Amino acid sequence: MSKGNFKSGSKDDPVNSPSHYNMLSIEAIDIIEMSMTKQEFLGYLKGNVLKYVIRYKHKGYPEQDLNKAFWYLNKLKETIKEKGE
């Protein structure tokens, strides 16, 4: 279901597909989306963009956090494109 990822060649990708989010046959992001209305999910995605941009300097992995922000921003764009705002 999740598309448009910034896929790297590694199997455990901490940005696009963290192994701890793939322990079921469906990714956590897809379960989260199914549990929310469209507007709630858009807010969730926007909040995660802000979270990773705000704290990227403070966790020791700034590039990874900025990549996560881009991932959520891309997911937000895709969701709006597919389902409208």
matplotlib code that plots the C-alpha trace (Angstrom):
import matplotlib.pyplot as plt

x = [0.0, 2.7, 4.3, 6.7, 9.4, 13.0, 14.1, 17.7, 19.3, 19.5, 17.0, 16.5, 15.8, 15.3, 13.6, 11.3, 10.6, 12.0, 12.0, 10.1, 7.2, 7.0, 6.4, 2.9, 1.9, 0.8, 2.9, 2.1, 1.4, -1.3, -3.0, -2.8, -4.4, -7.2, -8.0, -8.5, -10.7, -9.0, -8.6, -7.2, -4.6, -3.6, -3.1, -1.1, 1.2, 1.6, 2.4, 5.1, 6.7, 6.8, 8.1, 11.1, 11.9, 11.8, 14.0, 16.5, 19.3, 18.8, 18.9, 22.3, 21.0, 20.0, 20.1, 18.0, 15.4, 15.2, 14.8, 11.9, 10.4, 10.6, 9.0, 6.0, 5.8, 5.8, 3.2, 1.1, 1.4, 0.5, -2.5, -3.9, -3.3, -5.0, -7.9, -8.2, -7.8]
y = [0.0, 2.5, 3.9, 6.6, 5.7, 6.8, 3.2, 2.3, -1.0, -2.2, -4.7, -2.9, 0.7, 2.9, 5.6, 3.8, 0.5, 0.0, -3.7, -3.1, -1.7, -4.8, -7.6, -8.3, -8.8, -5.2, -2.1, 0.0, 3.1, 1.2, 0.1, 3.7, 5.0, 2.4, 3.4, 7.1, 9.3, 10.9, 14.3, 12.6, 10.8, 13.9, 15.6, 12.6, 12.9, 16.7, 16.3, 13.7, 16.1, 18.8, 16.4, 15.3, 18.8, 20.3, 17.7, 16.8, 18.6, 17.0, 13.2, 12.6, 11.5, 14.7, 13.3, 10.3, 12.5, 14.9, 11.8, 10.7, 14.2, 13.9, 10.4, 11.8, 14.8, 12.6, 10.3, 13.4, 14.6, 11.1, 10.8, 14.2, 13.4, 10.0, 10.9, 14.6, 17.0]
z = [0.0, 0.9, -2.2, -3.2, -0.7, -0.9, -1.0, -0.4, -1.2, 2.4, 3.8, 7.1, 6.0, 9.1, 7.1, 4.6, 6.1, 9.6, 10.5, 13.8, 11.7, 9.5, 11.9, 10.4, 6.9, 6.7, 7.5, 10.6, 8.5, 6.6, 9.9, 11.2, 7.9, 8.1, 11.7, 10.9, 8.8, 5.8, 7.6, 10.7, 8.6, 6.8, 10.2, 11.4, 8.4, 8.8, 12.4, 11.7, 9.1, 11.7, 14.4, 12.4, 11.1, 14.6, 16.2, 13.5, 15.2, 18.6, 18.2, 16.7, 13.2, 11.5, 7.9, 8.9, 10.6, 7.6, 5.4, 7.6, 7.3, 3.5, 3.6, 5.6, 3.3, 0.2, 1.8, 2.6, -1.1, -2.4, -0.1, -1.1, -4.8, -4.5, -2.1, -2.3, 0.6]

ax = plt.figure().add_subplot(projection="3d")
ax.plot(x, y, z, "-o")
ax.set_aspect("equal")
plt.show()
